[in-house]
């Protein structure tokens, strides 16, 4: 359960996450769900185990050049899941999905890697993933509709923080400290 949202304010790209993890009736503070690698900031939702695998892979991989390279962590994710769950490889031979949602900001814009490894480009300048994504999408769309941008005198950091706060207010599966990263345009 989480919220990760991205917003293009016309000058910079912003991405923010909450910091809590939820399991059954328990809520715990886990920290940022964002990873910076060069000119990419990657936000992850759903599985902290997969988050750890991807973060470790990013920290040890110096060949990430584009969004496709991030998507291609597929084999790393599957192999580590097999070790973690103790399943045999044949249990997952036909599994074409991973249990994590990935949102990326980079110099080319905002991208999402879906569970089937499809890469979506968010041409409207905003996106969200996680249990609060519907709330965040509504707030993001409204911010764009109102023309909240750097050009109009609005700070992207404030916009994205307020969107996460609004999401946390209305979605029980989100919460905690808000982490924000920026890529200059």
N, C-alpha and C positions, 0 to 999 in steps of 0.2 A: 504494500500500500504506500503510495507516494504521489508526489507531484513534481514534475520537471517541466518548466515552460521556457520558451525562447521567444524573443521579440526583436525586430529590426526597427530602430527608432529613426531611420533615415540617415544616420551617420555611423552608428555602431550597432553591433549585434550583442544581445544580452541573453544570458541563460541563467536560470535560478532553480534551486531545488529546496524542498523542505529537508528535514534531517531525521525524522522518526521512522522506525520500523515497527510493524505490527504483526503479532502472531496470536491468534485466538483472542483472548481478552487482555493481552499484554501489550504495552507500548514502551518502546525503549529509544533513547537518543543514540543514533549511529553516526552522525556527522554528515558531511557533504556527500552528495550523490553525483558530484561533478568531477571529471578528470581532465586536466589540461595536458595536451601533448602537442608541442610546437604551436602551429597556427590552427589547432582544433581544440574545441572544448566539447567533451562528451558527457552527456547526462544519461544516467541509467535508472530504470525503474523495475521493480518486481523482485528479483532474487539477489540477496546480498552475496551469496556464494558465487554467482556468475559475475557480479560486480567485482569481487576480489580477483577472479580469474582474468577478467578483461583488464583491470588495472595493472595486475602483475605482467600481463602480456604486453601492454603498452609501455610499461617501464623498461622492459627488456627488448623492445622491438624498435629499431631505429629506421625502419623502412616504410613507415606510414607516410604516403604521399597524397592519398586522396580518400574519399569516403569508401570506395570499394575495398581498400586495404583494411579498413575497420570492419567491414562486413565479413571479410575473409578470416576473421577470428573463429569462424564456424567450427573448424576442426579442433581448434584449441578448446573451445567451449565444450564440444561433445566429448572429447577425450578426457577432459577434467571432470565432467559430469559422470562419466563411466567410473572413474576412480572414486569419486565422492560417494556415489550411490551403490557401488559394488555390483552394478549390473554388467552383464556380458555385452559385448559389442553387438551381438545379434538382436538384443532387446531394443536397440535404437537404430537398426539399419535403415528402417523406413521413416524414421523421424526427421522431418524436414523443418522443424521449428525449434526455437530456443526459448527458454522461459524468462527472457528479459526484453524490455523495450529500450531502445537506444535513440537518443535525440542528440544531434550534432550541430554545432555552429562552426563555420569555417569561412574563409575568404569568399567562397562561392555562394554562401547563404545558409539556410536552415534545412537540414535533412533529418529523416527518420529512417531507421532500419527496423522493419517489422519482423514479427516472429518467424515468417517464412523467408527471411533474408532479403525481401524486396526493399529497394531504396526509394524513398519518396522525397521529392524536392518540394518544400513548402513555399510556393511562389507568392503567397499573400503576406509573407513577412512575419509569421507567427506560427507556433505549434506547441503542443503539450502532450505529455505521456503520463501514465500512471493512473491510480484510482480516481484522482481528482481532475482528469483531463477534460471531462465535459464542462465542469465549472470553469476551468481555466480557459478553455476555448471560447466560451461565451464572453468572458472578461477581455480576452485578447482581441476578439473580433470587435467588441464595443470600443476598445481603445483605438483600434485602427479606424473604425467608423467615425469616431470623434476627431480623428486627425492628430492624435497625441504623438508627437514626433519631436525630434531635436530641433527641427526647423521652426516648429510652432512654439518653441521655448520650454518644452517638457524634457526632463532628464530621464533617459531610458532606465537607469538604475531604479528610480522611484516608481516608474510604471511597472516594471517587472516585479519589484518587491510588493507593491500594492495588489497585483494580480495573485501572487502566491498567498498573501494575507487573506484576500477575499475567498480564495479556494479553501484555505484552512478553516475559515469560518463556516463554510457550508458543506464540507466533506469530512466526515469523521475519520477517514483513512489517511489523513495528512496531518502534519503538525511539526512543532519544534522550531529550532533555529533556521533561519533562511540564509542560504549561501548563494552568492551572485558572482558570476564571471562575465567579463566583457572582452570582445574582440573589436579593436578599432577598425573602422571602415575605411 
